[in-house]
Amino acid sequence: MMNIHVFSFVAIRGITALRRFFYHWYILAWHYYWGSVAGFIAVFDRTIALRVTARYLFRPLYQDYSLFGYLFGVCARMIRLLIGLVVYGVIMVSAIVLYSLWFFLPLYCIMRIIV
């Protein structure tokens, strides 16, 4: 009779521990990770200033309203936009790959234990 109570206690505690683990691993880590990625991009955007560069794309650089100022401004800002988009793309692809590895690590470990 006592063995049944011990087994049910251990089973309930084990299920609770697994539930807490998966909640922490998938829910809380999701918020922390993507919040960190968004914070990193916000700090990085202070350097690249992608939105501001796109807004002033067809304005002359350094308020030089000559033809050269317009051409140089558009070319310089276009290059800055392209570099910024490539850097943002690399950051986002890296973040998605790292999170995918993080996401599938417990499932991989479970599969290795079973097999």
C-alpha positions as CSV (number, residue, x, y, z in Angstrom):
1,M,0.0,0.0,0.0
2,M,2.8,2.4,0.9
3,N,4.6,1.7,-2.4
4,I,1.7,2.9,-4.4
5,H,1.6,6.2,-2.6
6,V,5.4,6.6,-3.0
7,F,5.1,5.8,-6.7
8,S,2.2,8.2,-7.3
9,F,4.1,10.9,-5.3
10,V,7.2,10.4,-7.4
11,A,5.2,10.4,-10.6
12,I,3.4,13.6,-9.8
13,R,6.6,15.3,-8.8
14,G,8.3,14.1,-11.9
15,I,5.5,15.4,-14.1
16,T,5.4,18.7,-12.3
17,A,9.2,19.0,-12.7
18,L,9.0,18.3,-16.4
19,R,6.1,20.7,-16.9
20,R,8.1,23.4,-15.1
21,F,11.2,22.6,-17.2
22,F,9.4,22.9,-20.5
23,Y,7.6,26.1,-19.4
24,H,11.0,27.6,-18.5
25,W,12.7,26.3,-21.6
26,Y,10.1,27.2,-24.1
27,I,8.0,30.1,-22.8
28,L,10.3,32.1,-20.5
29,A,13.4,31.5,-22.7
30,W,11.4,32.7,-25.7
31,H,10.6,36.0,-24.1
32,Y,14.1,36.5,-22.8
33,Y,15.9,35.5,-26.0
34,W,13.8,37.6,-28.4
35,G,13.8,40.5,-26.0
36,S,17.6,40.4,-26.0
37,V,17.7,40.2,-29.8
38,A,15.3,43.2,-30.1
39,G,17.4,45.1,-27.6
40,F,20.6,44.3,-29.5
41,I,19.0,45.4,-32.8
42,A,17.8,48.6,-31.1
43,V,21.3,49.4,-29.8
44,F,22.8,48.5,-33.2
45,D,20.2,50.7,-35.0
46,R,21.7,53.7,-33.2
47,T,24.8,53.1,-35.3
48,I,23.2,52.1,-38.6
49,A,20.1,54.3,-38.3
50,L,18.3,52.4,-41.1
51,R,14.9,54.1,-40.6
52,V,16.4,57.6,-40.6
53,T,18.6,56.8,-43.6
54,A,15.6,55.5,-45.6
55,R,13.5,58.6,-44.7
56,Y,16.2,61.0,-46.0
57,L,17.2,58.9,-48.9
58,F,16.5,61.5,-51.6
59,R,17.7,64.5,-49.7
60,P,21.2,66.0,-50.3
61,L,23.9,65.0,-47.9
62,Y,25.2,67.8,-45.6
63,Q,22.6,70.1,-47.1
64,D,24.6,70.5,-50.3
65,Y,21.9,71.3,-52.8
66,S,24.1,71.1,-55.9
67,L,23.7,68.2,-58.4
68,F,26.8,66.6,-56.8
69,G,25.3,66.9,-53.4
70,Y,22.1,65.1,-54.5
71,L,23.9,62.4,-56.3
72,F,26.4,61.8,-53.6
73,G,23.7,61.8,-50.9
74,V,21.6,59.3,-52.7
75,C,24.5,57.0,-53.5
76,A,26.0,57.2,-50.0
77,R,22.6,56.5,-48.3
78,M,21.8,53.7,-50.7
79,I,25.1,52.0,-49.9
80,R,24.4,52.5,-46.2
81,L,20.9,51.1,-46.5
82,L,22.2,48.0,-48.4
83,I,24.9,47.4,-45.8
84,G,22.4,47.9,-43.0
85,L,19.9,45.5,-44.5
86,V,22.6,42.8,-45.0
87,V,23.8,43.2,-41.4
88,Y,20.2,43.0,-40.1
89,G,19.6,40.0,-42.3
90,V,22.7,38.2,-40.9
91,I,21.7,39.1,-37.3
92,M,18.2,37.8,-37.8
93,V,19.2,34.6,-39.6
94,S,21.8,33.9,-36.9
95,A,19.2,34.6,-34.1
96,I,16.7,32.2,-35.8
97,V,19.4,29.5,-36.2
98,L,20.6,29.8,-32.6
99,Y,17.0,29.7,-31.3
100,S,16.2,26.7,-33.4
101,L,19.1,24.9,-32.0
102,W,18.0,25.9,-28.5
103,F,14.4,24.8,-29.3
104,F,15.2,21.4,-30.5
105,L,18.0,20.5,-28.0
106,P,15.6,18.9,-25.4
107,L,13.8,17.0,-28.2
108,Y,17.1,15.7,-29.5
109,C,18.2,14.6,-26.0
110,I,14.9,12.8,-25.5
111,M,15.2,11.1,-28.8
112,R,18.8,10.0,-28.0
113,I,17.6,8.6,-24.6
114,I,14.8,6.7,-26.3
115,V,16.9,5.3,-29.1
